[in-house]
Amino acid sequence: MRHRSHGTGAFEPDDLATCGEDCVFEAGVLIFHPENVHLGRNVYVGHQAILKGYHRSSMRIGDESWIGQQCFFHSAGGLEIGARVGVGPAVKILTSRHAEAGRRTPILFSPIETAPVVIEDDADLGVGAIVLPGVTIGRGAQIGAGAVVAEDVPPFAVAAGVPARVLRLRPEDPA
């Protein structure tokens, strides 16, 4: 296997598939395959965040979402982030992994498997959380700092730990 560059990640907002008004990109933001990245209105992307779009799938981030500094989003399997989602600094969202390799096959050379990640409206991911391929985080869910989310989290749940476990359900607003 020969390694090749994925480019610099340099972009202009006009390069994105869609970019709503009032989006903010702090210094050092990199976006790969911007033609497959869709941002809603008033999205904030913090310093040195990497939005790793993919040539065969899309990344969608909804209106008024906040992406902290040094986040890494990988959308090979597709990534859907709803509206008003808060993503703390250094959060990693992955949509691919290496398939299980035999004893004689280095993991690096095993096939890649992809699965989408969905983060529904009004969810919040704490600093340094990691979301693994195939996970859905429900509306209004709160993920603790440093959690590793390997399974779906229901709406309005609070989940934390390694691996993340649901600790309790949050009350819905009476509105």
Secondary structure by P-SEA (a helix, b strand, c coil): cbbbbccccccccccccccccccccccbbbbcccccbbbccbbbbccccccccccccbbbbccbbbbccbbbbbcccbbbbbcbbbbccbbbbbccccccccccccccccbbbbbbbbbccbbbbccbbbbccbbbbccbbbbcccccccccccccbbbbcccccccbbbbcccc
